[in-house]
């Protein structure tokens, strides 16, 4: 079957035949805006509970969790990670359920 006869058959069946040369170029997908997830120091939780929670809820390992916990303890806050808004908001809810204070802010 020739290309013209294939196109004619497709058009007669209600299908639109398109050529690769005439197809519009697909626009690259837009990236979601990023947000910082920030852990805040509190006087309610033990350092061990904070580290366990960070390891449980994030992709950070124990060494990184300890570093973030101490930074928050000494300076008042620590950047845990950067992710898209929906996941950042989920982290806020999950940490809140564990009685830890986490906020988000746009990553500029």
C-alpha positions, 0 to 999 in steps of 0.5 A: 500500500502506498503512502497516498493510499494509506492516507486516503484510507485513514481519512475515509475512516475519520482519522487525520493523517499527519506527517512528521514534517508538519507536526508541531514541535512539542514545547518542553515541560515546565518545571514546578517552582521549588520551595525550601523546607525549613526545620525550626528549633523547639524546646519540646522535642529531644534531639534524638526524636528530631533526628529519627523524624527527619530520617523517617520522613525525608530522604536524608540519612542519619548523618545528614539528619544530625547535621540539620538538627544541630544547625536548627538547634544552634541557629534557630532553623535549618534547610532540610531540602528543596522540593516542589510545593505539594511535596513541601506542604506534605512535609509540613503536615507530616512534621506537624503530626510529629510535633515538629515545626517545619515551614516552607518558602519559595526557593529563589 
